[in-house]
Amino acid sequence: MAEPHFFGYGSLVNRATHDFPGLHRARLRGWRRAWRHTDLRPVAFLTAIPDPDGTIEGLIAHVPGNDWAALDAREWAYDRVPVTQTVTHPLTQPAEIAVYAVPESRHRYPSEQYPVLLSYIDVVVQGYLREFGQAGAERFFATTDGWGAPVLNDRAEPRYARHQRLSREETAFVDDNLAALDVRIVANTAQRV
């Protein structure tokens, strides 16, 4: 019987944000990441969107207790989409793999009212730096759409619940890449999410 796994492409790449078992580096073909917002959350966040020419790196993790229902509840703003045949991974046993993605009918582009949190970007990029090195983190920036979104600078008072402290080098890497993409950083004015 195939073991249930899910593909993480955002904050789940940062092992410091969770304790999911059985983590392995993996690649998902036919998808891209994008910054989007929905009416389900007060800020924008990452989702995976179909792209026949796209490939993104991430981690696969074993579904805790083989309980898809519990994981679906944790990822309540997303739909679970089967992607077993399009994930490259090192597992030797059969695996059933899914990715969580916001349905296209439910997401919009980020805006001043629904910005991307810098504390969230920090967590994701820290994960990519640790898992895939500088080149992998640069690929994260290159394979993610929506960098025209406003980014709320909440580093001093992080609003992202699983925020992490970055080293000076990690912070400079994030800032340099955002500057290279001409990302607009806005002041922090809302409450924690």
N, CA and C atoms as a LAMMPS dump frame, in Angstrom:
ITEM: TIMESTEP
0
ITEM: NUMBER OF ATOMS
579
ITEM: BOX BOUNDS ff ff ff
-5.0000000000000000e+02 5.0000000000000000e+02
-5.0000000000000000e+02 5.0000000000000000e+02
-5.0000000000000000e+02 5.0000000000000000e+02
ITEM: ATOMS id mol type element x y z
1 1 1 N 0.841 -1.189 0
2 1 2 C 0 0 0
3 1 3 C 0.886 1.253 0
4 2 1 N 0.497 2.253 -0.768
5 2 2 C 1.28 3.482 -0.893
6 2 3 C 1.188 4.31 0.387
7 3 1 N 2.318 4.815 0.825
8 3 2 C 2.376 5.675 2.009
9 3 3 C 1.945 7.092 1.632
10 4 1 N 1.071 7.739 2.43
11 4 2 C 0.614 9.086 2.09
12 4 3 C 1.651 10.159 2.441
13 5 1 N 1.953 11.017 1.472
14 5 2 C 2.888 12.122 1.631
15 5 3 C 2.279 13.381 1.016
16 6 1 N 2.792 14.525 1.439
17 6 2 C 2.381 15.772 0.8
18 6 3 C 3.616 16.577 0.452
19 7 1 N 3.473 17.406 -0.582
20 7 2 C 4.582 18.209 -1.094
21 7 3 C 4.458 19.616 -0.527
22 8 1 N 5.493 20.057 0.191
23 8 2 C 5.53 21.409 0.747
24 8 3 C 6.423 22.3 -0.092
25 9 1 N 5.966 23.5 -0.396
26 9 2 C 6.687 24.395 -1.295
27 9 3 C 6.851 25.799 -0.734
28 10 1 N 6.442 26.014 0.525
29 10 2 C 6.539 27.329 1.158
30 10 3 C 7.166 27.203 2.523
31 11 1 N 6.425 27.588 3.552
32 11 2 C 6.976 27.554 4.907
33 11 3 C 7.3 26.132 5.369
34 12 1 N 6.648 25.138 4.789
35 12 2 C 6.929 23.754 5.187
36 12 3 C 8.327 23.302 4.783
37 13 1 N 8.985 24.046 3.89
38 13 2 C 10.368 23.73 3.541
39 13 3 C 11.295 24.071 4.709
40 14 1 N 10.844 24.955 5.587
41 14 2 C 11.637 25.335 6.759
42 14 3 C 11.318 24.358 7.889
43 15 1 N 12.214 23.442 8.15
44 15 2 C 11.988 22.394 9.153
45 15 3 C 11.765 22.937 10.555
46 16 1 N 12.195 24.173 10.817
47 16 2 C 12.008 24.766 12.149
48 16 3 C 10.553 25.141 12.417
49 17 1 N 9.686 25.095 11.414
50 17 2 C 8.302 25.539 11.587
51 17 3 C 7.326 24.405 11.868
52 18 1 N 7.812 23.171 11.9
53 18 2 C 6.895 22.035 12.075
54 18 3 C 7.685 20.814 12.528
55 19 1 N 6.949 19.745 12.828
56 19 2 C 7.61 18.49 13.197
57 19 3 C 7.083 17.319 12.364
58 20 1 N 6.781 17.587 11.085
59 20 2 C 6.298 16.531 10.216
60 20 3 C 7.386 15.483 10.014
61 21 1 N 6.995 14.204 10.011
62 21 2 C 7.981 13.124 9.873
63 21 3 C 8.311 12.816 8.414
64 22 1 N 9.413 12.112 8.234
65 22 2 C 9.752 11.563 6.932
66 22 3 C 9.971 12.601 5.851
67 23 1 N 10.767 13.625 6.146
68 23 2 C 11.011 14.695 5.175
69 23 3 C 12.082 14.31 4.166
70 24 1 N 11.822 14.636 2.896
71 24 2 C 12.772 14.38 1.819
72 24 3 C 12.675 15.508 0.793
73 25 1 N 13.813 15.904 0.256
74 25 2 C 13.806 16.881 -0.83
75 25 3 C 13.125 16.26 -2.041
76 26 1 N 12.405 17.114 -2.795
77 26 2 C 11.652 16.615 -3.946
78 26 3 C 11.448 17.744 -4.955
79 27 1 N 11.007 17.365 -6.14
80 27 2 C 10.697 18.335 -7.205
81 27 3 C 9.309 18.018 -7.751
82 28 1 N 8.515 19.043 -7.949
83 28 2 C 7.15 18.909 -8.474
84 28 3 C 7.103 19.53 -9.863
85 29 1 N 6.795 18.71 -10.862
86 29 2 C 6.678 19.201 -12.244
87 29 3 C 5.237 19.623 -12.527
88 30 1 N 5.115 20.654 -13.391
89 30 2 C 3.795 21.083 -13.844
90 30 3 C 3.136 22.118 -12.949
91 31 1 N 3.92 22.74 -12.04
92 31 2 C 3.377 23.726 -11.105
93 31 3 C 4.361 24.873 -10.906
94 32 1 N 3.839 26.022 -10.476
95 32 2 C 4.621 27.177 -10.026
96 32 3 C 4.031 27.635 -8.702
97 33 1 N 4.827 28.38 -7.947
98 33 2 C 4.302 29.051 -6.749
99 33 3 C 3.813 30.433 -7.156
100 34 1 N 2.846 30.955 -6.403
101 34 2 C 2.364 32.321 -6.642
102 34 3 C 1.875 32.922 -5.334
103 35 1 N 2.095 34.232 -5.18
104 35 2 C 1.538 34.961 -4.046
105 35 3 C 0.1 35.306 -4.389
106 36 1 N -0.823 34.904 -3.512
107 36 2 C -2.243 35.171 -3.725
108 36 3 C -2.905 35.466 -2.377
109 37 1 N -4.088 36.031 -2.442
110 37 2 C -4.888 36.177 -1.228
111 37 3 C -6.279 35.623 -1.52
112 38 1 N -6.979 35.27 -0.471
113 38 2 C -8.37 34.838 -0.58
114 38 3 C -9.157 35.575 0.491
115 39 1 N -10.459 35.411 0.432
116 39 2 C -11.298 35.988 1.483
117 39 3 C -11.204 35.178 2.778
118 40 1 N -10.4 34.112 2.773
119 40 2 C -10.252 33.254 3.944
120 40 3 C -9.188 33.74 4.918
121 41 1 N -8.298 34.64 4.463
122 41 2 C -7.197 35.115 5.305
123 41 3 C -6.983 36.606 5.099
124 42 1 N -6.448 37.3 6.111
125 42 2 C -6.262 38.744 6.003
126 42 3 C -4.984 39.17 5.284
127 43 1 N -4.138 38.228 4.909
128 43 2 C -2.896 38.539 4.194
129 43 3 C -2.731 37.557 3.04
130 44 1 N -1.828 37.896 2.124
131 44 2 C -1.528 37.003 1.007
132 44 3 C -0.599 35.882 1.474
133 45 1 N -0.599 34.789 0.743
134 45 2 C 0.255 33.664 1.075
135 45 3 C 0.553 32.9 -0.201
136 46 1 N 1.42 31.923 -0.107
137 46 2 C 1.796 31.143 -1.278
138 46 3 C 0.753 30.09 -1.599
139 47 1 N 0.567 29.883 -2.89
140 47 2 C -0.199 28.746 -3.365
141 47 3 C 0.547 28.175 -4.56
142 48 1 N 0.21 26.962 -4.92
143 48 2 C 0.75 26.352 -6.132
144 48 3 C -0.299 26.517 -7.223
145 49 1 N 0.175 26.879 -8.412
146 49 2 C -0.728 27.023 -9.554
147 49 3 C -0.199 26.156 -10.702
148 50 1 N -1.114 25.523 -11.447
149 50 2 C -0.662 24.684 -12.561
150 50 3 C 0.123 25.5 -13.587
151 51 1 N 1.208 24.91 -14.081
152 51 2 C 2.048 25.5 -15.122
153 51 3 C 2.735 24.341 -15.825
154 52 1 N 2.306 24.007 -17.045
155 52 2 C 2.858 22.826 -17.705
156 52 3 C 4.373 22.863 -17.876
157 53 1 N 4.961 24.064 -17.912
158 53 2 C 6.414 24.188 -18.079
159 53 3 C 7.145 24.385 -16.759
160 54 1 N 6.419 24.429 -15.651
161 54 2 C 7.017 24.751 -14.36
162 54 3 C 7.53 23.55 -13.606
163 55 1 N 8.51 23.796 -12.757
164 55 2 C 9.028 22.813 -11.803
165 55 3 C 9.425 23.586 -10.557
166 56 1 N 9.021 23.098 -9.396
167 56 2 C 9.42 23.73 -8.14
168 56 3 C 10.018 22.694 -7.205
169 57 1 N 10.989 23.16 -6.438
170 57 2 C 11.608 22.314 -5.425
171 57 3 C 10.864 22.491 -4.109
172 58 1 N 10.91 21.462 -3.313
173 58 2 C 10.289 21.527 -2
174 58 3 C 10.644 20.283 -1.21
175 59 1 N 9.83 19.999 -0.22
176 59 2 C 10.005 18.793 0.592
177 59 3 C 8.728 17.987 0.548
178 60 1 N 8.879 16.669 0.555
179 60 2 C 7.723 15.83 0.819
180 60 3 C 7.825 15.381 2.271
181 61 1 N 6.672 15.221 2.881
182 61 2 C 6.597 14.769 4.268
183 61 3 C 5.531 13.692 4.37
184 62 1 N 5.764 12.758 5.261
185 62 2 C 4.77 11.721 5.523
186 62 3 C 3.579 12.357 6.231
187 63 1 N 2.392 11.99 5.826
188 63 2 C 1.185 12.499 6.476
189 63 3 C 1.114 11.903 7.876
190 64 1 N 1.142 12.747 8.927
191 64 2 C 1.153 12.234 10.301
192 64 3 C -0.018 11.283 10.564
193 65 1 N 0.313 10.118 11.073
194 65 2 C -0.71 9.133 11.407
195 65 3 C -1.524 8.669 10.215
196 66 1 N -1.016 8.886 8.994
197 66 2 C -1.751 8.559 7.761
198 66 3 C -3.128 9.22 7.736
199 67 1 N -3.283 10.336 8.437
200 67 2 C -4.579 10.99 8.632
201 67 3 C -4.725 12.216 7.734
202 68 1 N -5.211 11.979 6.513
203 68 2 C -5.426 13.1 5.585
204 68 3 C -6.412 14.109 6.162
205 69 1 N -7.424 13.646 6.882
206 69 2 C -8.444 14.57 7.409
207 69 3 C -7.831 15.594 8.363
208 70 1 N -6.911 15.164 9.218
209 70 2 C -6.266 16.102 10.145
210 70 3 C -5.4 17.1 9.387
211 71 1 N -4.678 16.611 8.368
212 71 2 C -3.847 17.511 7.576
213 71 3 C -4.712 18.469 6.76
214 72 1 N -5.828 17.976 6.222
215 72 2 C -6.758 18.845 5.497
216 72 3 C -7.274 19.961 6.413
217 73 1 N -7.512 19.641 7.684
218 73 2 C -7.98 20.658 8.628
219 73 3 C -6.895 21.707 8.866
220 74 1 N -5.629 21.287 8.952
221 74 2 C -4.526 22.233 9.139
222 74 3 C -4.381 23.132 7.917
223 75 1 N -4.587 22.57 6.734
224 75 2 C -4.44 23.301 5.47
225 75 3 C -5.814 23.71 4.928
226 76 1 N -6.675 24.164 5.805
227 76 2 C -8.084 24.404 5.488
228 76 3 C -8.342 25.395 4.36
229 77 1 N -7.426 26.281 4.071
230 77 2 C -7.64 27.266 3.004
231 77 3 C -7.278 26.701 1.625
232 78 1 N -6.779 25.466 1.585
233 78 2 C -6.306 24.85 0.348
234 78 3 C -7.126 23.605 0.01
235 79 1 N -7.095 23.225 -1.255
236 79 2 C -7.596 21.919 -1.683
237 79 3 C -6.407 20.968 -1.794
238 80 1 N -6.633 19.709 -1.496
239 80 2 C -5.607 18.686 -1.669
240 80 3 C -5.714 18.147 -3.097
241 81 1 N -4.596 18.208 -3.841
242 81 2 C -4.577 17.803 -5.247
243 81 3 C -3.574 16.653 -5.416
244 82 1 N -3.987 15.514 -5.947
245 82 2 C -3.051 14.402 -6.161
246 82 3 C -1.981 14.762 -7.193
247 83 1 N -0.711 14.488 -6.87
248 83 2 C 0.402 14.789 -7.79
249 83 3 C 1.454 13.675 -7.807
250 84 1 N 1.063 12.493 -7.395
251 84 2 C 2.016 11.385 -7.246
252 84 3 C 2.913 11.214 -8.463
253 85 1 N 2.35 11.251 -9.649
254 85 2 C 3.107 10.947 -10.869
255 85 3 C 4.033 12.075 -11.311
256 86 1 N 3.913 13.27 -10.699
257 86 2 C 4.72 14.409 -11.157
258 86 3 C 5.745 14.856 -10.124
259 87 1 N 5.947 14.049 -9.078
260 87 2 C 6.935 14.382 -8.045
261 87 3 C 8.129 13.437 -8.157
262 88 1 N 9.32 14.035 -8.236
263 88 2 C 10.561 13.273 -8.206
264 88 3 C 11.066 13.294 -6.769
265 89 1 N 11.364 12.126 -6.215
266 89 2 C 11.751 12.008 -4.81
267 89 3 C 12.649 10.785 -4.628
268 90 1 N 13.299 10.682 -3.466
269 90 2 C 14.208 9.555 -3.241
270 90 3 C 13.568 8.329 -2.597
271 91 1 N 12.262 8.335 -2.347
272 91 2 C 11.628 7.202 -1.681
273 91 3 C 11.736 5.942 -2.538
274 92 1 N 11.942 4.821 -1.878
275 92 2 C 12.004 3.549 -2.611
276 92 3 C 10.687 2.787 -2.507
277 93 1 N 9.87 3.099 -1.511
278 93 2 C 8.575 2.447 -1.374
279 93 3 C 7.505 3.275 -2.097
280 94 1 N 6.41 2.651 -2.504
281 94 2 C 5.335 3.387 -3.175
282 94 3 C 4.796 4.51 -2.277
283 95 1 N 4.508 5.656 -2.896
284 95 2 C 3.999 6.796 -2.154
285 95 3 C 2.82 7.423 -2.885
286 96 1 N 1.839 7.841 -2.121
287 96 2 C 0.724 8.634 -2.631
288 96 3 C 1.042 10.069 -2.225
289 97 1 N 1.199 10.977 -3.193
290 97 2 C 1.631 12.34 -2.886
291 97 3 C 0.586 13.339 -3.357
292 98 1 N 0.33 14.334 -2.516
293 98 2 C -0.603 15.41 -2.854
294 98 3 C 0.073 16.754 -2.602
295 99 1 N -0.423 17.769 -3.259
296 99 2 C -0.005 19.146 -2.996
297 99 3 C -1.254 19.917 -2.59
298 100 1 N -1.085 20.877 -1.712
299 100 2 C -2.198 21.73 -1.302
300 100 3 C -2.142 23.02 -2.105
301 101 1 N -3.26 23.373 -2.741
302 101 2 C -3.338 24.566 -3.585
303 101 3 C -4.706 25.225 -3.403
304 102 1 N -4.706 26.543 -3.418
305 102 2 C -5.966 27.282 -3.334
306 102 3 C -6.664 27.168 -4.688
307 103 1 N -7.948 26.804 -4.706
308 103 2 C -8.659 26.733 -5.985
309 103 3 C -8.604 28.087 -6.692
310 104 1 N -8.401 28.06 -8.01
311 104 2 C -8.26 29.301 -8.769
312 104 3 C -9.449 30.235 -8.566
313 105 1 N -10.625 29.69 -8.406
314 105 2 C -11.822 30.533 -8.224
315 105 3 C -11.83 31.269 -6.887
316 106 1 N -10.946 30.873 -5.961
317 106 2 C -10.938 31.473 -4.617
318 106 3 C -9.805 32.454 -4.391
319 107 1 N -8.848 32.577 -5.313
320 107 2 C -7.729 33.469 -5.018
321 107 3 C -7.672 34.681 -5.943
322 108 1 N -7.091 35.733 -5.388
323 108 2 C -6.907 37.016 -6.078
324 108 3 C -5.455 37.451 -5.901
325 109 1 N -5.085 38.517 -6.611
326 109 2 C -3.743 39.07 -6.456
327 109 3 C -3.648 39.842 -5.146
328 110 1 N -2.497 39.807 -4.502
329 110 2 C -2.308 40.589 -3.275
330 110 3 C -2.505 42.084 -3.547
331 111 1 N -2.781 42.813 -2.471
332 111 2 C -3.033 44.25 -2.585
333 111 3 C -2.578 44.925 -1.298
334 112 1 N -2.724 46.233 -1.234
335 112 2 C -2.408 46.956 0.005
336 112 3 C -3.217 46.385 1.167
337 113 1 N -4.462 46.041 0.905
338 113 2 C -5.325 45.49 1.95
339 113 3 C -4.93 44.06 2.32
340 114 1 N -4.382 43.309 1.363
341 114 2 C -3.976 41.915 1.57
342 114 3 C -2.523 41.745 1.121
343 115 1 N -1.567 42.27 1.883
344 115 2 C -0.159 42.206 1.469
345 115 3 C 0.482 40.861 1.806
346 116 1 N 1.673 40.67 1.277
347 116 2 C 2.525 39.55 1.654
348 116 3 C 3.293 39.975 2.9
349 117 1 N 3.433 39.093 3.876
350 117 2 C 4.191 39.406 5.087
351 117 3 C 5.677 39.12 4.873
352 118 1 N 6.51 40.084 5.212
353 118 2 C 7.953 39.88 5.116
354 118 3 C 8.397 38.757 6.054
355 119 1 N 7.758 38.629 7.211
356 119 2 C 8.116 37.544 8.137
357 119 3 C 7.836 36.174 7.521
358 120 1 N 6.834 36.073 6.658
359 120 2 C 6.525 34.829 5.958
360 120 3 C 7.587 34.563 4.887
361 121 1 N 7.927 35.592 4.102
362 121 2 C 8.988 35.437 3.1
363 121 3 C 10.275 34.978 3.781
364 122 1 N 10.612 35.614 4.911
365 122 2 C 11.835 35.248 5.639
366 122 3 C 11.863 33.761 5.986
367 123 1 N 10.752 33.247 6.494
368 123 2 C 10.671 31.838 6.89
369 123 3 C 10.88 30.925 5.687
370 124 1 N 10.198 31.251 4.594
371 124 2 C 10.291 30.418 3.403
372 124 3 C 11.715 30.434 2.846
373 125 1 N 12.283 31.623 2.693
374 125 2 C 13.621 31.725 2.109
375 125 3 C 14.659 31.07 3.025
376 126 1 N 14.524 31.222 4.335
377 126 2 C 15.439 30.547 5.252
378 126 3 C 15.388 29.032 5.015
379 127 1 N 14.204 28.501 4.836
380 127 2 C 14.064 27.072 4.55
381 127 3 C 14.753 26.674 3.261
382 128 1 N 14.575 27.469 2.216
383 128 2 C 15.223 27.152 0.939
384 128 3 C 16.732 27.275 1.037
385 129 1 N 17.227 28.271 1.757
386 129 2 C 18.676 28.385 1.943
387 129 3 C 19.235 27.157 2.647
388 130 1 N 18.544 26.694 3.674
389 130 2 C 19.024 25.547 4.437
390 130 3 C 18.919 24.241 3.668
391 131 1 N 17.877 24.078 2.883
392 131 2 C 17.653 22.818 2.158
393 131 3 C 18.37 22.764 0.815
394 132 1 N 18.391 23.884 0.08
395 132 2 C 18.85 23.87 -1.303
396 132 3 C 20.001 24.84 -1.567
397 133 1 N 20.493 25.506 -0.504
398 133 2 C 21.605 26.432 -0.664
399 133 3 C 21.19 27.726 -1.355
400 134 1 N 22.169 28.576 -1.588
401 134 2 C 21.893 29.877 -2.185
402 134 3 C 21.264 29.741 -3.572
403 135 1 N 21.778 28.822 -4.383
404 135 2 C 21.223 28.633 -5.731
405 135 3 C 19.764 28.195 -5.667
406 136 1 N 19.434 27.312 -4.713
407 136 2 C 18.054 26.87 -4.558
408 136 3 C 17.137 27.987 -4.093
409 137 1 N 17.631 28.835 -3.196
410 137 2 C 16.834 29.976 -2.736
411 137 3 C 16.631 30.979 -3.865
412 138 1 N 17.647 31.142 -4.714
413 138 2 C 17.473 32.009 -5.885
414 138 3 C 16.443 31.419 -6.845
415 139 1 N 16.417 30.087 -6.969
416 139 2 C 15.388 29.447 -7.8
417 139 3 C 14.001 29.66 -7.2
418 140 1 N 13.905 29.709 -5.847
419 140 2 C 12.616 30.015 -5.226
420 140 3 C 12.1 31.357 -5.738
421 141 1 N 12.939 32.382 -5.717
422 141 2 C 12.51 33.694 -6.2
423 141 3 C 12.113 33.63 -7.676
424 142 1 N 12.891 32.892 -8.48
425 142 2 C 12.656 32.83 -9.924
426 142 3 C 11.408 32.029 -10.294
427 143 1 N 11.025 31.058 -9.459
428 143 2 C 9.888 30.187 -9.796
429 143 3 C 8.636 30.531 -8.996
430 144 1 N 8.576 31.765 -8.515
431 144 2 C 7.412 32.245 -7.776
432 144 3 C 6.869 33.484 -8.476
433 145 1 N 5.58 33.489 -8.751
434 145 2 C 4.919 34.635 -9.384
435 145 3 C 4.357 35.572 -8.319
436 146 1 N 4.128 36.81 -8.712
437 146 2 C 3.428 37.752 -7.846
438 146 3 C 4.315 38.691 -7.058
439 147 1 N 5.581 38.852 -7.478
440 147 2 C 6.483 39.739 -6.74
441 147 3 C 6.107 41.212 -6.9
442 148 1 N 5.126 41.522 -7.715
443 148 2 C 4.622 42.893 -7.801
444 148 3 C 3.726 43.243 -6.622
445 149 1 N 3.453 42.278 -5.765
446 149 2 C 2.605 42.492 -4.589
447 149 3 C 3.307 43.374 -3.567
448 150 1 N 2.548 44.185 -2.816
449 150 2 C 3.167 44.907 -1.703
450 150 3 C 3.57 43.929 -0.607
451 151 1 N 4.735 44.173 -0.001
452 151 2 C 5.24 43.334 1.085
453 151 3 C 5.27 44.165 2.35
454 152 1 N 4.553 43.7 3.361
455 152 2 C 4.456 44.402 4.632
456 152 3 C 5.672 44.092 5.494
457 153 1 N 6.422 45.111 5.87
458 153 2 C 7.618 44.913 6.691
459 153 3 C 7.21 44.74 8.156
460 154 1 N 7.03 43.499 8.549
461 154 2 C 6.63 43.178 9.926
462 154 3 C 7.759 42.492 10.697
463 155 1 N 8.995 42.663 10.267
464 155 2 C 10.109 41.986 10.948
465 155 3 C 10.221 42.38 12.409
466 156 1 N 10.023 43.631 12.747
467 156 2 C 10.17 44.071 14.137
468 156 3 C 9.086 43.469 15.023
469 157 1 N 7.899 43.263 14.466
470 157 2 C 6.775 42.649 15.185
471 157 3 C 6.131 41.635 14.244
472 158 1 N 6.728 40.446 14.114
473 158 2 C 6.247 39.472 13.126
474 158 3 C 4.789 39.091 13.336
475 159 1 N 4.058 39.085 12.244
476 159 2 C 2.643 38.673 12.27
477 159 3 C 2.47 37.219 11.851
478 160 1 N 3.463 36.677 11.192
479 160 2 C 3.371 35.289 10.773
480 160 3 C 3.589 34.405 11.995
481 161 1 N 2.641 33.543 12.266
482 161 2 C 2.641 32.755 13.508
483 161 3 C 3.876 31.872 13.68
484 162 1 N 4.454 31.368 12.586
485 162 2 C 5.616 30.479 12.684
486 162 3 C 6.905 31.202 12.276
487 163 1 N 6.955 32.496 12.538
488 163 2 C 8.143 33.277 12.15
489 163 3 C 9.399 32.719 12.822
490 164 1 N 10.534 32.991 12.195
491 164 2 C 11.834 32.527 12.688
492 164 3 C 12.814 33.693 12.674
493 165 1 N 13.805 33.627 13.532
494 165 2 C 14.871 34.634 13.527
495 165 3 C 15.867 34.262 12.429
496 166 1 N 16.208 35.23 11.585
497 166 2 C 17.181 35.015 10.529
498 166 3 C 18.54 35.548 10.95
499 167 1 N 19.581 34.954 10.414
500 167 2 C 20.927 35.482 10.632
501 167 3 C 21.065 36.767 9.804
502 168 1 N 22.116 37.525 10.086
503 168 2 C 22.379 38.733 9.297
504 168 3 C 22.532 38.388 7.818
505 169 1 N 23.22 37.299 7.539
506 169 2 C 23.452 36.882 6.161
507 169 3 C 22.14 36.49 5.477
508 170 1 N 21.286 35.746 6.187
509 170 2 C 19.992 35.358 5.614
510 170 3 C 19.126 36.588 5.346
511 171 1 N 19.114 37.518 6.294
512 171 2 C 18.328 38.747 6.123
513 171 3 C 18.822 39.534 4.916
514 172 1 N 20.135 39.666 4.783
515 172 2 C 20.703 40.393 3.644
516 172 3 C 20.354 39.692 2.332
517 173 1 N 20.361 38.361 2.329
518 173 2 C 20.02 37.61 1.116
519 173 3 C 18.576 37.903 0.711
520 174 1 N 17.66 37.857 1.671
521 174 2 C 16.254 38.153 1.377
522 174 3 C 16.126 39.575 0.844
523 175 1 N 16.695 40.524 1.557
524 175 2 C 16.578 41.931 1.167
525 175 3 C 17.172 42.183 -0.213
526 176 1 N 18.332 41.606 -0.501
527 176 2 C 18.976 41.799 -1.8
528 176 3 C 18.115 41.239 -2.932
529 177 1 N 17.524 40.07 -2.715
530 177 2 C 16.691 39.476 -3.759
531 177 3 C 15.392 40.241 -3.956
532 178 1 N 14.801 40.731 -2.888
533 178 2 C 13.595 41.554 -3.029
534 178 3 C 13.919 42.851 -3.759
535 179 1 N 15.06 43.459 -3.445
536 179 2 C 15.476 44.694 -4.119
537 179 3 C 15.711 44.433 -5.604
538 180 1 N 16.335 43.297 -5.937
539 180 2 C 16.593 42.967 -7.341
540 180 3 C 15.297 42.789 -8.126
541 181 1 N 14.242 42.353 -7.444
542 181 2 C 12.933 42.188 -8.077
543 181 3 C 12.101 43.467 -8.018
544 182 1 N 12.668 44.517 -7.411
545 182 2 C 11.984 45.81 -7.263
546 182 3 C 10.662 45.663 -6.501
547 183 1 N 10.69 44.829 -5.456
548 183 2 C 9.505 44.607 -4.626
549 183 3 C 9.263 45.839 -3.762
550 184 1 N 8.012 46.23 -3.667
551 184 2 C 7.627 47.405 -2.878
552 184 3 C 7.372 46.982 -1.429
553 185 1 N 8.161 47.531 -0.504
554 185 2 C 8.007 47.229 0.929
555 185 3 C 7.162 48.347 1.545
556 186 1 N 6.13 47.954 2.318
557 186 2 C 5.253 48.933 2.964
558 186 3 C 5.362 48.836 4.482
559 187 1 N 5.01 49.909 5.167
560 187 2 C 5.102 49.966 6.623
561 187 3 C 4.083 49.062 7.284
562 188 1 N 4.418 48.607 8.487
563 188 2 C 3.587 47.721 9.289
564 188 3 C 2.507 48.511 10.017
565 189 1 N 1.203 48.152 9.775
566 189 2 C 0.123 48.884 10.449
567 189 3 C -1.017 48.008 10.953
568 190 1 N -1.045 46.699 10.681
569 190 2 C -2.193 45.858 11.072
570 190 3 C -1.829 44.9 12.212
571 191 1 N -2.82 44.129 12.688
572 191 2 C -2.581 43.204 13.797
573 191 3 C -2.035 41.87 13.329
574 192 1 N -1.543 41.079 14.28
575 192 2 C -0.922 39.762 14.022
576 192 3 C -1.94 38.771 13.464
577 193 1 N -1.47 37.896 12.55
578 193 2 C -2.32 36.842 12.005
579 193 3 C -1.782 35.485 12.392
